[in-house]
Amino acid sequence: MKIVVCVSHVPDTATKIVVGSDNKTIDANGVTYVLNPYDEIAVEEALKTKEAQGGDVVVVSVGPDNNKESIRKALAMGADSGVLLKDDNYRDSVGVAKALAEEIKAQDAQIVFFGKQSVDYDNSIVGQLTAEMLGYNCVSVAVDLKLDGEKITAEREIEGGREVIETSLPAVITCQKGLNEPRYAALKGIMAAKRKTIEEKDAAVSENSVEILEMKKPAPKEPGKIVGTDSSAVPELVRLLKEEAKVI
Protein backbone atom coordinates (compact mmCIF):
# COMPACT_ATOMS: atom_id res chain seq x y z
CA MET A 1 0.00 0.00 0.00
CA LYS A 2 1.26 3.47 -0.87
CA ILE A 3 0.68 5.85 2.02
CA VAL A 4 1.26 9.60 1.69
CA VAL A 5 1.42 12.04 4.59
CA CYS A 6 1.43 15.77 3.85
CA VAL A 7 3.29 18.07 6.23
CA SER A 8 3.79 21.79 6.81
CA HIS A 9 6.85 23.63 8.13
CA VAL A 10 5.47 26.25 10.53
CA PRO A 11 6.64 28.74 13.16
CA ASP A 12 6.89 27.24 16.63
CA THR A 13 3.85 28.34 18.65
CA ALA A 14 6.24 29.52 21.39
CA THR A 15 8.05 31.86 18.97
CA LYS A 16 7.43 35.60 19.21
CA ILE A 17 6.03 36.65 15.84
CA VAL A 18 6.89 40.05 14.33
CA VAL A 19 5.11 41.39 11.24
CA GLY A 20 7.54 42.12 8.40
CA SER A 21 8.20 45.56 6.95
CA ASP A 22 5.85 44.85 4.02
CA ASN A 23 2.96 44.28 6.48
CA LYS A 24 2.03 41.14 4.51
CA THR A 25 4.48 38.53 5.83
CA ILE A 26 6.14 37.68 9.11
CA ASP A 27 9.73 38.64 9.85
CA ALA A 28 11.58 35.30 9.72
CA ASN A 29 14.57 36.59 11.70
CA GLY A 30 14.83 34.69 14.96
CA VAL A 31 11.76 32.54 14.22
CA THR A 32 12.07 28.83 15.01
CA TYR A 33 10.26 26.57 12.54
CA VAL A 34 8.98 23.09 13.36
CA LEU A 35 6.97 20.24 11.93
CA ASN A 36 3.33 21.29 12.27
CA PRO A 37 2.06 19.65 15.52
CA TYR A 38 -1.11 18.26 13.91
CA ASP A 39 1.02 16.82 11.11
CA GLU A 40 3.03 14.86 13.70
CA ILE A 41 -0.24 13.08 14.51
CA ALA A 42 -0.73 12.43 10.78
CA VAL A 43 2.79 10.99 10.47
CA GLU A 44 2.18 8.70 13.43
CA GLU A 45 -1.10 7.44 11.94
CA ALA A 46 0.61 6.81 8.60
CA LEU A 47 3.31 4.78 10.36
CA LYS A 48 0.72 2.79 12.32
CA THR A 49 -1.11 2.06 9.06
CA LYS A 50 2.11 0.83 7.48
CA GLU A 51 2.85 -1.40 10.49
CA ALA A 52 -0.63 -2.94 10.27
CA GLN A 53 -1.09 -3.11 6.50
CA GLY A 54 2.43 -2.99 5.04
CA GLY A 55 3.54 -0.59 2.33
CA ASP A 56 5.61 2.60 2.08
CA VAL A 57 5.12 5.98 3.74
CA VAL A 58 6.04 9.00 1.58
CA VAL A 59 6.20 12.45 3.18
CA VAL A 60 5.24 15.37 0.92
CA SER A 61 5.60 19.09 1.61
CA VAL A 62 5.09 22.25 -0.45
CA GLY A 63 7.42 25.19 0.13
CA PRO A 64 11.01 26.44 0.18
CA ASP A 65 14.17 24.46 0.84
CA ASN A 66 13.94 24.70 4.64
CA ASN A 67 10.78 22.54 4.56
CA LYS A 68 13.25 19.66 4.33
CA GLU A 69 13.77 20.04 8.11
CA SER A 70 10.20 18.90 8.78
CA ILE A 71 10.39 16.19 6.11
CA ARG A 72 13.58 14.93 7.74
CA LYS A 73 11.88 14.78 11.15
CA ALA A 74 9.10 12.64 9.67
CA LEU A 75 11.75 10.39 8.12
CA ALA A 76 13.43 10.07 11.52
CA MET A 77 10.09 8.97 12.99
CA GLY A 78 10.03 6.13 10.46
CA ALA A 79 8.72 7.34 7.09
CA ASP A 80 10.44 5.80 4.05
CA SER A 81 11.07 8.75 1.72
CA GLY A 82 10.20 12.39 1.15
CA VAL A 83 9.23 14.72 -1.66
CA LEU A 84 9.70 18.50 -1.54
CA LEU A 85 7.49 20.39 -4.00
CA LYS A 86 9.57 23.53 -4.24
CA ASP A 87 8.04 26.99 -4.25
CA ASP A 88 9.58 29.99 -2.51
CA ASN A 89 6.47 32.12 -2.98
CA TYR A 90 3.30 32.41 -0.92
CA ARG A 91 0.56 29.96 -1.91
CA ASP A 92 -3.02 30.04 -0.75
CA SER A 93 -4.79 26.85 0.31
CA VAL A 94 -6.03 26.09 -3.21
CA GLY A 95 -2.52 26.40 -4.62
CA VAL A 96 -1.07 24.11 -1.95
CA ALA A 97 -3.84 21.56 -2.51
CA LYS A 98 -3.30 21.60 -6.28
CA ALA A 99 0.42 20.86 -5.92
CA LEU A 100 -0.23 18.09 -3.38
CA ALA A 101 -3.01 16.52 -5.46
CA GLU A 102 -0.78 16.23 -8.52
CA GLU A 103 1.99 14.55 -6.53
CA ILE A 104 -0.40 12.20 -4.70
CA LYS A 105 -1.86 11.17 -8.06
CA ALA A 106 1.65 10.49 -9.37
CA GLN A 107 2.41 8.43 -6.26
CA ASP A 108 -0.84 6.47 -6.75
CA ALA A 109 -1.46 6.63 -3.00
CA GLN A 110 -4.42 4.72 -1.57
CA ILE A 111 -4.59 6.65 1.70
CA VAL A 112 -3.40 10.17 2.50
CA PHE A 113 -2.97 11.73 5.94
CA PHE A 114 -2.99 15.42 6.88
CA GLY A 115 -3.06 17.25 10.18
CA LYS A 116 -6.47 18.85 10.61
CA GLN A 117 -4.89 22.28 10.21
CA SER A 118 -1.56 24.07 10.18
CA VAL A 119 -0.90 26.34 13.14
CA ASP A 120 0.23 29.29 11.01
CA TYR A 121 -2.81 30.18 8.86
CA ASP A 122 -5.33 27.83 10.56
CA ASN A 123 -7.49 27.52 7.42
CA SER A 124 -8.26 23.84 8.08
CA ILE A 125 -9.20 23.17 4.42
CA VAL A 126 -6.15 21.87 2.53
CA GLY A 127 -6.92 18.21 3.22
CA GLN A 128 -10.52 18.55 2.07
CA LEU A 129 -9.54 20.54 -1.02
CA THR A 130 -6.95 17.93 -1.95
CA ALA A 131 -9.50 15.13 -1.57
CA GLU A 132 -11.93 16.96 -3.84
CA MET A 133 -9.28 17.50 -6.51
CA LEU A 134 -8.33 13.81 -6.37
CA GLY A 135 -11.90 12.51 -6.21
CA TYR A 136 -11.04 10.67 -2.97
CA ASN A 137 -13.33 10.07 -0.02
CA CYS A 138 -12.52 12.34 2.93
CA VAL A 139 -12.79 12.07 6.71
CA SER A 140 -11.93 15.25 8.62
CA VAL A 141 -10.94 15.77 12.29
CA ALA A 142 -10.59 12.02 12.87
CA VAL A 143 -10.03 10.94 16.49
CA ASP A 144 -10.23 7.18 15.85
CA LEU A 145 -9.52 5.16 12.71
CA LYS A 146 -9.80 1.50 11.76
CA LEU A 147 -8.85 0.09 8.37
CA ASP A 148 -10.15 -3.34 7.32
CA GLY A 149 -9.15 -4.10 3.74
CA GLU A 150 -10.58 -1.17 1.79
CA LYS A 151 -13.18 -0.34 4.44
CA ILE A 152 -12.55 2.59 6.80
CA THR A 153 -14.43 3.07 10.06
CA ALA A 154 -13.67 6.43 11.64
CA GLU A 155 -14.80 8.49 14.58
CA ARG A 156 -14.71 12.24 14.07
CA GLU A 157 -15.40 15.33 16.10
CA ILE A 158 -18.53 17.34 15.35
CA GLU A 159 -20.14 20.27 17.11
CA GLY A 160 -21.29 19.06 20.50
CA GLY A 161 -20.17 15.45 20.13
CA ARG A 162 -18.69 12.76 17.90
CA GLU A 163 -19.93 10.65 15.04
CA VAL A 164 -18.88 7.28 13.65
CA ILE A 165 -18.79 6.96 9.87
CA GLU A 166 -17.78 4.38 7.28
CA THR A 167 -16.12 4.99 3.93
CA SER A 168 -13.63 3.25 1.67
CA LEU A 169 -10.25 3.66 -0.01
CA PRO A 170 -8.91 5.72 -1.64
CA ALA A 171 -9.33 8.33 1.07
CA VAL A 172 -7.90 11.45 2.68
CA ILE A 173 -7.87 11.58 6.49
CA THR A 174 -7.28 14.80 8.46
CA CYS A 175 -6.05 14.05 11.97
CA GLN A 176 -7.16 15.62 15.25
CA LYS A 177 -5.57 15.49 18.70
CA GLY A 178 -6.55 12.27 20.47
CA LEU A 179 -6.14 10.05 17.41
CA ASN A 180 -2.76 8.86 18.67
CA GLU A 181 0.36 9.88 20.59
CA PRO A 182 3.18 10.69 18.13
CA ARG A 183 6.37 8.72 18.74
CA TYR A 184 9.70 10.34 19.43
CA ALA A 185 12.44 9.92 16.86
CA ALA A 186 15.07 7.62 18.37
CA LEU A 187 18.77 8.12 17.69
CA LYS A 188 18.71 5.15 15.29
CA GLY A 189 15.88 6.77 13.34
CA ILE A 190 17.63 10.14 13.26
CA MET A 191 20.78 8.57 11.85
CA ALA A 192 18.79 6.50 9.34
CA ALA A 193 16.91 9.62 8.18
CA LYS A 194 20.18 11.13 6.93
CA ARG A 195 20.43 8.32 4.38
CA LYS A 196 16.82 8.47 3.21
CA THR A 197 15.92 10.20 -0.04
CA ILE A 198 14.18 13.57 -0.31
CA GLU A 199 13.26 14.11 -3.94
CA GLU A 200 12.90 17.71 -5.11
CA LYS A 201 10.34 18.72 -7.72
CA ASP A 202 8.88 22.01 -8.90
CA ALA A 203 5.42 22.51 -7.43
CA ALA A 204 2.55 22.58 -9.92
CA VAL A 205 1.89 26.09 -11.22
CA SER A 206 -1.11 27.74 -9.59
CA GLU A 207 -2.50 31.28 -9.36
CA ASN A 208 -3.61 32.39 -5.93
CA SER A 209 -7.31 33.00 -5.37
CA VAL A 210 -6.61 34.83 -2.09
CA GLU A 211 -4.37 37.87 -1.60
CA ILE A 212 -3.00 38.94 1.78
CA LEU A 213 -3.70 42.66 2.07
CA GLU A 214 -2.33 43.26 5.54
CA MET A 215 -1.02 41.48 8.62
CA LYS A 216 -1.28 43.07 12.03
CA LYS A 217 -1.10 42.00 15.63
CA PRO A 218 -4.28 41.85 17.72
CA ALA A 219 -5.05 44.99 19.70
CA PRO A 220 -3.75 44.80 23.29
CA LYS A 221 -6.28 43.81 25.90
CA GLU A 222 -7.81 46.64 27.87
CA PRO A 223 -6.94 46.68 31.57
CA GLY A 224 -9.42 45.09 33.93
CA LYS A 225 -11.56 47.02 36.38
CA ILE A 226 -12.39 46.32 40.01
CA VAL A 227 -15.71 48.00 40.80
CA GLY A 228 -16.05 46.83 44.37
CA THR A 229 -15.54 43.98 46.79
CA ASP A 230 -19.07 43.32 48.08
CA SER A 231 -22.69 43.26 46.95
CA SER A 232 -22.86 47.06 46.77
CA ALA A 233 -20.82 46.86 43.56
CA VAL A 234 -23.47 44.82 41.71
CA PRO A 235 -25.45 47.78 40.24
CA GLU A 236 -22.26 49.36 38.86
CA LEU A 237 -21.09 45.99 37.50
CA VAL A 238 -24.42 45.49 35.72
CA ARG A 239 -24.20 49.01 34.26
CA LEU A 240 -20.69 48.42 32.92
CA LEU A 241 -21.64 45.05 31.42
CA LYS A 242 -24.60 46.66 29.71
CA GLU A 243 -23.16 50.02 28.58
CA GLU A 244 -19.43 49.35 28.07
CA ALA A 245 -18.98 45.61 27.47
CA LYS A 246 -22.42 45.38 25.83
CA VAL A 247 -22.80 41.72 26.79
CA ILE A 248 -26.21 42.07 28.42
C-alpha positions as CSV (number, residue, x, y, z in Angstrom):
1,M,0.0,0.0,0.0
2,K,1.3,3.5,-0.9
3,I,0.7,5.9,2.0
4,V,1.3,9.6,1.7
5,V,1.4,12.0,4.6
6,C,1.4,15.8,3.8
7,V,3.3,18.1,6.2
8,S,3.8,21.8,6.8
9,H,6.8,23.6,8.1
10,V,5.5,26.3,10.5
11,P,6.6,28.7,13.2
12,D,6.9,27.2,16.6
13,T,3.9,28.3,18.7
14,A,6.2,29.5,21.4
15,T,8.0,31.9,19.0
16,K,7.4,35.6,19.2
17,I,6.0,36.7,15.8
18,V,6.9,40.1,14.3
19,V,5.1,41.4,11.2
20,G,7.5,42.1,8.4
21,S,8.2,45.6,7.0
22,D,5.9,44.9,4.0
23,N,3.0,44.3,6.5
24,K,2.0,41.1,4.5
25,T,4.5,38.5,5.8
26,I,6.1,37.7,9.1
27,D,9.7,38.6,9.8
28,A,11.6,35.3,9.7
29,N,14.6,36.6,11.7
30,G,14.8,34.7,15.0
31,V,11.8,32.5,14.2
32,T,12.1,28.8,15.0
33,Y,10.3,26.6,12.5
34,V,9.0,23.1,13.4
35,L,7.0,20.2,11.9
36,N,3.3,21.3,12.3
37,P,2.1,19.7,15.5
38,Y,-1.1,18.3,13.9
39,D,1.0,16.8,11.1
40,E,3.0,14.9,13.7
41,I,-0.2,13.1,14.5
42,A,-0.7,12.4,10.8
43,V,2.8,11.0,10.5
44,E,2.2,8.7,13.4
45,E,-1.1,7.4,11.9
46,A,0.6,6.8,8.6
47,L,3.3,4.8,10.4
48,K,0.7,2.8,12.3
49,T,-1.1,2.1,9.1
50,K,2.1,0.8,7.5
51,E,2.9,-1.4,10.5
52,A,-0.6,-2.9,10.3
53,Q,-1.1,-3.1,6.5
54,G,2.4,-3.0,5.0
55,G,3.5,-0.6,2.3
56,D,5.6,2.6,2.1
57,V,5.1,6.0,3.7
58,V,6.0,9.0,1.6
59,V,6.2,12.5,3.2
60,V,5.2,15.4,0.9
61,S,5.6,19.1,1.6
62,V,5.1,22.3,-0.5
63,G,7.4,25.2,0.1
64,P,11.0,26.4,0.2
65,D,14.2,24.5,0.8
66,N,13.9,24.7,4.6
67,N,10.8,22.5,4.6
68,K,13.3,19.7,4.3
69,E,13.8,20.0,8.1
70,S,10.2,18.9,8.8
71,I,10.4,16.2,6.1
72,R,13.6,14.9,7.7
73,K,11.9,14.8,11.1
74,A,9.1,12.6,9.7
75,L,11.8,10.4,8.1
76,A,13.4,10.1,11.5
77,M,10.1,9.0,13.0
78,G,10.0,6.1,10.5
79,A,8.7,7.3,7.1
80,D,10.4,5.8,4.1
81,S,11.1,8.7,1.7
82,G,10.2,12.4,1.2
83,V,9.2,14.7,-1.7
84,L,9.7,18.5,-1.5
85,L,7.5,20.4,-4.0
86,K,9.6,23.5,-4.2
87,D,8.0,27.0,-4.3
88,D,9.6,30.0,-2.5
89,N,6.5,32.1,-3.0
90,Y,3.3,32.4,-0.9
91,R,0.6,30.0,-1.9
92,D,-3.0,30.0,-0.8
93,S,-4.8,26.8,0.3
94,V,-6.0,26.1,-3.2
95,G,-2.5,26.4,-4.6
96,V,-1.1,24.1,-2.0
97,A,-3.8,21.6,-2.5
98,K,-3.3,21.6,-6.3
99,A,0.4,20.9,-5.9
100,L,-0.2,18.1,-3.4
101,A,-3.0,16.5,-5.5
102,E,-0.8,16.2,-8.5
103,E,2.0,14.6,-6.5
104,I,-0.4,12.2,-4.7
105,K,-1.9,11.2,-8.1
106,A,1.6,10.5,-9.4
107,Q,2.4,8.4,-6.3
108,D,-0.8,6.5,-6.7
109,A,-1.5,6.6,-3.0
110,Q,-4.4,4.7,-1.6
111,I,-4.6,6.6,1.7
112,V,-3.4,10.2,2.5
113,F,-3.0,11.7,5.9
114,F,-3.0,15.4,6.9
115,G,-3.1,17.3,10.2
116,K,-6.5,18.8,10.6
117,Q,-4.9,22.3,10.2
118,S,-1.6,24.1,10.2
119,V,-0.9,26.3,13.1
120,D,0.2,29.3,11.0
121,Y,-2.8,30.2,8.9
122,D,-5.3,27.8,10.6
123,N,-7.5,27.5,7.4
124,S,-8.3,23.8,8.1
125,I,-9.2,23.2,4.4
126,V,-6.2,21.9,2.5
127,G,-6.9,18.2,3.2
128,Q,-10.5,18.6,2.1
129,L,-9.5,20.5,-1.0
130,T,-6.9,17.9,-2.0
131,A,-9.5,15.1,-1.6
132,E,-11.9,17.0,-3.8
133,M,-9.3,17.5,-6.5
134,L,-8.3,13.8,-6.4
135,G,-11.9,12.5,-6.2
136,Y,-11.0,10.7,-3.0
137,N,-13.3,10.1,0.0
138,C,-12.5,12.3,2.9
139,V,-12.8,12.1,6.7
140,S,-11.9,15.3,8.6
141,V,-10.9,15.8,12.3
142,A,-10.6,12.0,12.9
143,V,-10.0,10.9,16.5
144,D,-10.2,7.2,15.8
145,L,-9.5,5.2,12.7
146,K,-9.8,1.5,11.8
147,L,-8.8,0.1,8.4
148,D,-10.2,-3.3,7.3
149,G,-9.1,-4.1,3.7
150,E,-10.6,-1.2,1.8
151,K,-13.2,-0.3,4.4
152,I,-12.6,2.6,6.8
153,T,-14.4,3.1,10.1
154,A,-13.7,6.4,11.6
155,E,-14.8,8.5,14.6
156,R,-14.7,12.2,14.1
157,E,-15.4,15.3,16.1
158,I,-18.5,17.3,15.3
159,E,-20.1,20.3,17.1
160,G,-21.3,19.1,20.5
161,G,-20.2,15.5,20.1
162,R,-18.7,12.8,17.9
163,E,-19.9,10.7,15.0
164,V,-18.9,7.3,13.6
165,I,-18.8,7.0,9.9
166,E,-17.8,4.4,7.3
167,T,-16.1,5.0,3.9
168,S,-13.6,3.2,1.7
169,L,-10.3,3.7,0.0
170,P,-8.9,5.7,-1.6
171,A,-9.3,8.3,1.1
172,V,-7.9,11.4,2.7
173,I,-7.9,11.6,6.5
174,T,-7.3,14.8,8.5
175,C,-6.1,14.1,12.0
176,Q,-7.2,15.6,15.2
177,K,-5.6,15.5,18.7
178,G,-6.5,12.3,20.5
179,L,-6.1,10.1,17.4
180,N,-2.8,8.9,18.7
181,E,0.4,9.9,20.6
182,P,3.2,10.7,18.1
183,R,6.4,8.7,18.7
184,Y,9.7,10.3,19.4
185,A,12.4,9.9,16.9
186,A,15.1,7.6,18.4
187,L,18.8,8.1,17.7
188,K,18.7,5.2,15.3
189,G,15.9,6.8,13.3
190,I,17.6,10.1,13.3
191,M,20.8,8.6,11.9
192,A,18.8,6.5,9.3
193,A,16.9,9.6,8.2
194,K,20.2,11.1,6.9
195,R,20.4,8.3,4.4
196,K,16.8,8.5,3.2
197,T,15.9,10.2,0.0
198,I,14.2,13.6,-0.3
199,E,13.3,14.1,-3.9
200,E,12.9,17.7,-5.1
201,K,10.3,18.7,-7.7
202,D,8.9,22.0,-8.9
203,A,5.4,22.5,-7.4
204,A,2.5,22.6,-9.9
205,V,1.9,26.1,-11.2
206,S,-1.1,27.7,-9.6
207,E,-2.5,31.3,-9.4
208,N,-3.6,32.4,-5.9
209,S,-7.3,33.0,-5.4
210,V,-6.6,34.8,-2.1
211,E,-4.4,37.9,-1.6
212,I,-3.0,38.9,1.8
213,L,-3.7,42.7,2.1
214,E,-2.3,43.3,5.5
215,M,-1.0,41.5,8.6
216,K,-1.3,43.1,12.0
217,K,-1.1,42.0,15.6
218,P,-4.3,41.9,17.7
219,A,-5.0,45.0,19.7
220,P,-3.8,44.8,23.3
221,K,-6.3,43.8,25.9
222,E,-7.8,46.6,27.9
223,P,-6.9,46.7,31.6
224,G,-9.4,45.1,33.9
225,K,-11.6,47.0,36.4
226,I,-12.4,46.3,40.0
227,V,-15.7,48.0,40.8
228,G,-16.0,46.8,44.4
229,T,-15.5,44.0,46.8
230,D,-19.1,43.3,48.1
231,S,-22.7,43.3,47.0
232,S,-22.9,47.1,46.8
233,A,-20.8,46.9,43.6
234,V,-23.5,44.8,41.7
235,P,-25.5,47.8,40.2
236,E,-22.3,49.4,38.9
237,L,-21.1,46.0,37.5
238,V,-24.4,45.5,35.7
239,R,-24.2,49.0,34.3
240,L,-20.7,48.4,32.9
241,L,-21.6,45.0,31.4
242,K,-24.6,46.7,29.7
243,E,-23.2,50.0,28.6
244,E,-19.4,49.3,28.1
245,A,-19.0,45.6,27.5
246,K,-22.4,45.4,25.8
247,V,-22.8,41.7,26.8
248,I,-26.2,42.1,28.4
